[in-house]
Amino acid sequence: MKKINLILILFLSLNIFAQKTISNLNKEKAKKIDLIIGKYNDYNLFNGSALVIQNGEIVLQKNYGKADKSWNIDVISDTKFRIGSVTKQFTAMLIMQLKQEGKIKLDDKISDYLPWFSQTIGNKITIHQLLTHTSGLPNYTDFPDFKTKMVFENLSGKDFAVKYFKDNLGFEPGTKHNYCNTGYYLLGLIIEEITKKPYEEVLKEKIFDVIGMKNTGIENPKEIVSNYAQGYDFDYDGYQKTDYINIKTAVFSAGGMYSTANDMRKWDDALYTNILLNEENKKIYFTPNLGDYAYGLVIQKHQNFLGSGKDITTMAHSGGINGFSCNIARIPEDKIYVILLDNTRAGKRGGQLEAIIDDIFGVLYNSKVDLPKPLIIFEVYKKMKAESVEKGIVYLKDLRKNKSDTYNFNGFENELNRLTYKFLGEGKTDDALKIIDYAVSEFPNSSNIYDTRGEIYFIKKDYNASKKDYQKTLELNPNNDNAKEMLLKINQLLSTKN
């Protein structure tokens, strides 16, 4: 008996020692992660709420910066943030729940539920193709009118779709992957058609109420939501309040949700259970298709992840909407979940939320992680403002050549494009052209860069140069609807001129 008691005491002692060791390791990881995210915050590359979980336990839960700068209100873990396209996981979950209930099949067609939608393509595109971005539909948020007109609409989802959605396919359904908000908008309308209830009500009944997400919903412009973060944009001179958008109409089931770090943890926890879906349907939900895209998640397998010797699966998705960025990533093998909620659109600045998650993974798997660096473009902009754009470009070339290890070049192409629009917005067309000319020299195969230069030449009324750039844009990206529309305008102007 004494021997058994001794063994039991020894076992309990070892268990307590192991728990203390894990706790100390987590504290060290938390310190490293906090230092890293703090640096991103210092460099204006993150402002918001962060939650890091490993083995089902919180490693770090901390908030950085202000939820509302004008009122000096700090971010807290129950601050509500727009989560943009992370909404797609929830829309896909509702579809899978309806499938589980026998109310929809994944090979059903759009026309089976939305008879008012174009029959030409509605009879060709399946629910599965909408879920996996393989429908071939044009992405309506890329339309030229989206930021100037569509975001202000106050229509029902159906009326919005009837008014704006086009029936020209970019490719045969099922043959390619091309990210498409149009497909997920239509999925929301299909959910409403099947349930005969508003999308947001179905979300609440079938997901939020079931798993206790009490601080999550769909933004309605007529409602006041407590603890809601103010969205900001950073335009090199500092922060400004973001532009208006009617989320409920303009984004809907493709990206209209808001949530908190604490609520998003409940979502992740639920995905390990059968409370929302049974095992058979969860397997379908988590199966990657073309482009590694499953149903609302990008899912990839990794061998010897970060030199850890472990083979793991990453499940991730980003979200971006006026004034906000969001990124989630999970590794089921180690019950890892990272959620970053940002109210300064930091995700547009070099894709920095993905960079933060990469750094966090590095810490969690004991890989070497360097502290973040400031974006090169911020330093160059100061030179341009103080002296001239020409001197700023010369300075940029010198920094790239001699100090490349001092600055962050993530998203360099996108940053050059954003800086171009900064000057264009100030009416400095010639300066904008100089920056985009440099961008073309750096990224000669970028459809987006040629699209921007085509726009500048159009503003300058150099229609032949504009036409040439838009043609190059289409050569590089045949699905660019903006380039197609601009070429029609240019051809009309040139024919009238002649």
Secondary structure, DSSP 8 states (H G I E B T S, - for coil): -HHHHHHHHHHHHHHHHHHHHHHHHHHHHHHHHHHHHHHHHHTTS--EEEEEEETTEEEEEEEESEEETTTTEE--TT-BEE-GGGHHHHHHHHHHHHHHTTS--TT-BGGGT-TTS-HHHHTT-BHHHHHTT-S----GGGSTTTTTTGGG----HHHHHHHH-----SS-TTS-----HHHHHHHHHHHHHHHTS-HHHHHIIIIIHHHT-TT-EE--TTS--TTB---EEE-SS-EEE-----HHHHTGGGT-EEE-HHHHHHHHHHTTSSSSS-HHHHHHHT---GGGB-SSSEEEEESSGGGSS--EEEEEEEEEETTEEEEEEEEGGGTEEEEEEESS-GGGTTSHHHHHHHHHHHHHTT--------BHHHHHHHHHHHT-HHHHHHHHHHHHHH-TTTSB-TTHHHHHHHHHHHHHHTT-HHHHHHHHHHHHHH-TT-HHHHHHHHHHHHHTT-HHHHHHHHHHHHHH-TT-HHHHHHHHHHHHHHHHH-
